[in-house]
Amino acid sequence: QVQLVESGGGLVQPGGSLRLSCAVSGSILRFYAGGWYRQAPGKQRELVARITIGGYTDYSDSVKGRFTISRDNAKNTVYLQMNSLKPEDTAVYYCNVLRNGVTQDWGQGTQVTVSS
């Protein structure tokens, strides 16, 4: 059973940066694609960044150029570097990993609040 634990969220001022981490346990990360999602109050969960097994990355238009997803297979961890944060980035951020298109049970997420 794959378990996901997100960390690194917090309160940051507009224009600031945060680095989120997603620790994966119960399996070997290199066999999975990874993704970061977010859910703002009253909105559906949305995919903001993904990374394939081979390291190809893709981003939603709302974060492109500001966020960077990466993976460290040796540490079984997926990261999300978030720069130039905006108030509209405020949300609970979740990670997930996929194998053969199947996602795992969601973790608890980590709250990101962008406010002055």
C-alpha positions in Angstrom: 0.0 0.0 0.0 1.5 3.3 -1.1 1.4 6.1 1.4 1.9 9.8 0.7 2.9 12.4 3.2 3.0 16.1 2.0 4.9 18.8 3.9 6.4 22.2 3.5 3.3 24.4 3.3 2.7 27.5 5.3 1.9 31.2 5.3 3.9 33.3 2.8 3.6 36.8 1.4 2.8 37.5 -2.2 5.9 37.1 -4.3 7.4 34.6 -1.9 8.5 31.0 -2.3 7.8 27.7 -0.8 9.1 24.2 -1.5 6.7 21.3 -0.9 7.8 17.7 -0.4 5.9 14.5 -0.9 7.4 11.4 0.8 6.4 8.2 -0.8 6.4 4.9 1.2 5.3 1.4 0.6 6.7 1.2 -2.9 9.5 2.4 -5.2 9.0 5.9 -6.6 10.9 5.2 -9.8 8.1 3.0 -11.1 5.6 5.8 -10.8 4.7 9.1 -12.5 4.0 11.9 -10.0 1.8 14.9 -9.7 0.9 17.9 -7.5 -2.7 18.9 -7.2 -4.4 21.7 -5.2 -7.9 22.4 -3.9 -9.0 25.8 -2.9 -12.1 26.3 -0.8 -15.3 25.8 -2.8 -13.4 24.5 -5.8 -12.6 21.1 -7.3 -9.1 19.6 -7.0 -7.0 20.5 -9.9 -3.7 19.1 -11.3 -1.0 21.8 -11.4 2.2 19.9 -12.2 3.1 16.4 -13.3 6.3 14.5 -13.9 6.7 11.3 -15.8 8.9 8.3 -14.9 11.4 9.7 -17.4 11.4 13.2 -15.9 9.2 15.0 -18.5 7.3 17.8 -16.8 4.1 19.6 -17.6 2.2 22.4 -15.8 -1.1 24.1 -15.8 -1.2 27.5 -17.4 -1.9 29.1 -14.0 1.5 28.0 -12.6 3.7 27.7 -15.7 6.9 29.6 -15.3 6.5 29.9 -11.5 6.4 26.3 -10.2 8.8 23.5 -10.8 8.1 19.8 -10.1 11.0 17.4 -9.6 11.7 14.0 -8.2 14.5 12.3 -6.2 14.0 8.6 -6.7 16.8 7.8 -4.2 14.9 9.6 -1.5 11.5 8.4 -2.8 10.3 12.0 -2.8 8.6 14.4 -5.2 9.0 18.1 -4.8 7.2 21.3 -5.9 9.2 24.5 -5.9 6.8 27.4 -5.9 8.1 30.9 -6.7 6.4 34.3 -7.2 3.4 33.1 -5.2 0.1 34.8 -5.6 -3.0 35.0 -3.3 -4.8 32.8 -5.9 -2.3 30.0 -5.2 -3.8 29.6 -1.7 -5.1 26.1 -1.4 -4.4 22.7 0.1 -1.8 21.0 -1.9 -1.7 17.2 -2.5 0.6 14.9 -4.3 -0.1 11.6 -5.9 1.7 9.0 -7.8 0.4 7.0 -10.7 1.2 3.6 -12.2 -0.6 2.4 -15.3 -2.8 5.5 -14.9 -4.0 4.5 -11.4 -3.6 7.0 -8.6 -3.1 6.1 -4.9 -5.1 7.0 -1.8 -4.7 10.7 -1.1 -2.6 12.0 1.8 -3.6 14.7 4.2 -2.2 17.5 2.0 -0.4 20.6 3.1 -1.9 24.1 3.4 -0.4 26.9 1.4 -1.7 30.4 2.3 -0.5 33.4 0.3 -1.4 36.7 2.0 0.1 39.9 3.2 
